[in-house]
Amino acid sequence: MQLSSVRAVITGGVSGLGLGVAQFLVANGGKVALFDLNDEKGAAAVAELGAGNARYFTTNVTDEAGVAANLAAASEFLGGLNVVMNCAGILGAGRVLGREAAMPLANFQTTVMVNLVGSFNVAKTAAELMQHNEANADGERGVIINTASVAAYEGQIGQAAYSASKGGVVGMTLPMARELSRFGIRVMTIAPGVFWTPMVDGMPANVQESLAASIPFPSRLGQPADFAALVGHIIGNPYLNGETIRLDGAVRLAPK
């Protein structure tokens, strides 16, 4: 698929990795619909990207009816839908046995609902629309890209809920890709390592330096542009399907 033909929905699209992908796709001639829950940042993102290139939709990814309605509206704005980039997610940090009590079950459930169930909700609803696209020369009708984390493989203390949710994203990638292959829809997942986020930006300089030093090479935090470049390659390479790609500078997370 050519980047100039991309008509993409990006969840978590108004900041961080999602906004980085939106910027990359628009710069290469694509159009994007941004799904998120921050109206102020949504307006700023559309102003930056251009109203003709981007539109913001207030979206809770765990709301089945809301996602379906917004995907239909986004497809109308975009003139079709052939790419979905799931970036919406929450950290959900917390120990199983905290100092005062065990983790409330609601904390675990919320993390899994947003990160795993939300990703599935958007993916399955988008696939329902994509199956009707006209196939390109490779027989392709769409690409779904999910975001996991290296924590899916070596989660740290305090990441039980987060790691479980991201491990679920990794686990559903291959079976979903196998099932949707008959429609010409590819499914891929990216598992980023330690990336620059607004949360990291607020940390003291020595903490930022320590995080960067833990990454073998290059010894720096990942940037949204690094993530977006991989998204661009996945979109353009039709033989990438059913796989999770670690994007982490060879880092492996320590227990804590």
C-alpha positions in Angstrom: 0.0 0.0 0.0 1.3 3.4 -0.9 1.4 5.9 1.9 -0.3 8.6 -0.2 -3.4 6.3 -0.4 -3.6 5.8 3.4 -6.9 6.6 5.0 -6.2 5.9 8.7 -7.9 5.9 12.0 -5.4 6.4 14.9 -6.6 5.7 18.5 -4.7 7.7 21.1 -4.0 10.0 18.2 -3.6 13.4 19.8 -0.3 12.9 21.6 2.7 10.7 21.9 3.1 7.8 19.5 -0.3 8.2 18.0 0.3 11.9 17.1 3.8 10.9 15.7 2.1 8.4 13.4 -0.5 11.0 12.3 2.2 13.5 11.5 4.2 11.0 9.5 1.2 9.8 7.5 -0.1 13.3 6.7 3.5 14.4 5.7 3.4 11.5 3.2 0.1 12.4 1.6 -2.3 10.4 3.8 -5.4 11.4 5.7 -6.1 10.6 9.3 -9.0 10.5 11.8 -7.8 10.9 15.4 -9.7 9.0 18.2 -9.0 10.1 21.7 -10.5 11.6 24.9 -8.8 15.0 25.0 -10.8 17.5 23.1 -8.3 20.3 23.7 -5.3 18.3 22.3 -7.6 17.0 19.5 -8.3 20.5 18.3 -4.6 21.4 18.5 -3.6 18.3 16.5 -6.1 19.1 13.8 -4.9 22.7 13.6 -1.3 21.4 13.2 -2.2 18.7 10.6 -4.7 20.7 8.7 -8.5 20.4 8.7 -8.5 18.8 5.3 -6.0 16.1 6.4 -7.3 15.3 9.9 -10.4 15.2 12.0 -10.8 14.5 15.7 -13.4 12.2 17.2 -14.0 12.0 20.9 -13.9 8.2 21.4 -13.8 5.7 24.3 -12.3 2.6 22.7 -14.2 0.3 25.1 -17.6 1.6 23.9 -18.8 -0.8 21.2 -21.6 1.4 19.8 -19.5 4.6 20.1 -16.6 3.1 18.2 -18.8 1.8 15.5 -20.5 5.1 15.0 -17.2 7.0 15.0 -15.5 4.6 12.6 -18.4 5.0 10.1 -18.2 8.8 10.4 -14.4 8.7 10.1 -14.6 6.5 7.0 -17.0 9.1 5.4 -14.6 11.9 6.2 -11.6 10.0 5.0 -13.2 8.7 1.8 -12.7 5.2 2.9 -10.7 3.3 5.6 -7.7 1.1 4.9 -5.5 1.5 8.0 -6.1 1.3 11.7 -3.4 2.2 14.2 -4.3 1.3 17.8 -2.2 3.5 20.1 -4.7 4.2 22.9 -3.6 2.8 26.2 -3.1 3.3 29.9 -0.2 2.3 32.2 -2.3 0.7 35.0 0.7 0.5 37.4 0.2 -1.1 40.7 1.5 -4.0 42.8 -0.6 -7.1 43.3 0.0 -6.8 47.0 0.3 -3.2 47.9 1.4 -1.8 51.3 -2.2 -1.5 52.6 -4.1 -4.1 50.6 -4.2 -6.2 47.4 -4.8 -4.5 44.1 -8.5 -3.8 43.7 -9.8 -6.0 40.9 -11.3 -2.9 39.2 -7.8 -1.6 38.6 -6.8 -4.8 36.7 -10.1 -4.9 34.8 -9.8 -1.2 33.7 -6.3 -1.7 32.3 -7.3 -4.9 30.4 -10.4 -3.2 29.1 -8.6 -0.2 27.6 -5.4 -1.8 26.4 -6.7 -5.2 25.2 -10.5 -5.1 24.8 -10.3 -1.6 23.4 -7.8 -2.6 20.8 -9.9 -5.6 19.8 -13.1 -3.5 19.7 -11.6 -1.0 17.3 -9.8 -3.8 15.2 -12.9 -6.0 14.7 -15.2 -3.0 13.9 -12.7 -1.6 11.4 -12.2 -5.0 9.8 -16.0 -5.2 9.3 -15.7 -2.0 7.2 -12.4 -2.9 5.4 -13.7 -6.2 4.1 -15.8 -4.3 1.6 -12.8 -2.3 0.2 -11.7 -2.9 -3.4 -8.5 -5.0 -3.2 -5.3 -3.6 -4.6 -2.9 -5.5 -6.8 -1.7 -7.6 -3.9 -5.3 -8.5 -2.9 -5.0 -6.2 0.1 -7.9 -4.4 1.6 -6.5 -3.0 4.8 -3.9 -3.1 7.6 -4.5 -3.2 11.3 -1.5 -2.3 13.6 -1.8 -2.7 17.3 0.6 -1.5 20.0 1.9 -3.9 22.7 5.0 -3.3 24.8 8.2 -5.1 25.7 6.5 -5.5 29.1 4.4 -8.2 27.4 7.6 -10.3 27.6 9.5 -9.1 30.7 7.1 -7.1 32.8 8.5 -5.4 35.8 7.2 -5.4 39.4 4.1 -3.3 39.5 3.2 -4.2 35.9 1.1 -7.3 36.3 -2.1 -5.7 34.9 -0.2 -3.7 32.2 1.8 -6.8 31.1 -1.2 -9.0 31.0 -3.1 -6.5 28.8 -0.2 -6.1 26.4 0.5 -9.9 26.4 -3.1 -10.3 25.2 -2.5 -7.9 22.3 0.5 -10.0 21.3 -1.5 -13.2 21.6 -4.4 -12.1 19.4 -2.1 -10.9 16.6 -1.5 -14.2 14.8 -5.0 -15.7 15.1 -6.6 -12.4 13.9 -4.2 -12.2 11.0 -4.9 -15.8 10.0 -8.7 -15.2 10.1 -8.7 -11.9 8.3 -6.3 -13.1 5.6 -9.2 -14.3 3.4 -10.4 -10.7 3.3 -6.9 -9.4 2.4 -6.6 -7.6 5.8 -3.2 -7.8 7.5 -2.7 -7.6 11.3 0.6 -6.6 12.9 1.7 -5.4 16.3 4.6 -3.2 17.5 6.1 -3.8 21.0 7.9 -0.5 21.8 10.5 -0.3 24.5 11.3 2.8 26.6 9.9 5.7 24.6 9.8 9.5 25.1 6.4 10.4 26.5 5.0 13.4 28.3 5.5 11.5 31.6 9.2 11.0 30.9 9.5 14.6 29.9 8.5 15.7 33.4 11.2 13.5 35.1 14.4 15.0 36.4 17.3 15.1 34.0 19.3 12.4 35.9 16.4 10.0 35.7 16.1 10.6 32.0 19.8 9.9 31.6 19.5 6.7 33.6 16.7 5.5 31.4 18.6 6.3 28.3 21.8 4.6 29.6 19.8 1.3 30.1 19.3 1.0 26.4 22.2 -0.9 24.6 22.0 0.9 21.3 21.2 3.6 20.4 21.5 4.7 24.1 18.6 7.1 24.0 14.9 7.0 24.5 12.8 6.0 21.6 11.1 8.9 19.7 7.6 9.0 18.1 9.4 9.3 14.8 11.1 6.0 15.3 7.7 4.4 15.9 6.1 6.1 13.0 8.9 5.0 10.6 8.2 1.4 11.5 4.4 1.9 11.0 5.2 3.3 7.5 7.3 0.3 6.6 4.6 -2.1 7.8 2.0 -0.3 5.7 4.2 -0.5 2.7 5.5 -4.1 3.0 2.6 -6.5 2.1 4.6 -9.5 3.3 4.6 -8.4 6.9 1.6 -10.1 8.6 0.8 -11.8 11.9 3.9 -10.7 13.7 4.9 -8.6 16.7 8.0 -6.5 16.2 10.0 -5.3 19.2 11.2 -1.7 18.7 13.4 -1.3 21.7 17.1 -0.7 21.0 17.8 -4.2 22.4 16.7 -3.3 25.9 15.4 -6.0 28.3 13.5 -4.8 31.3 14.9 -5.5 34.7 12.6 -6.8 37.5 12.2 -3.3 38.8 
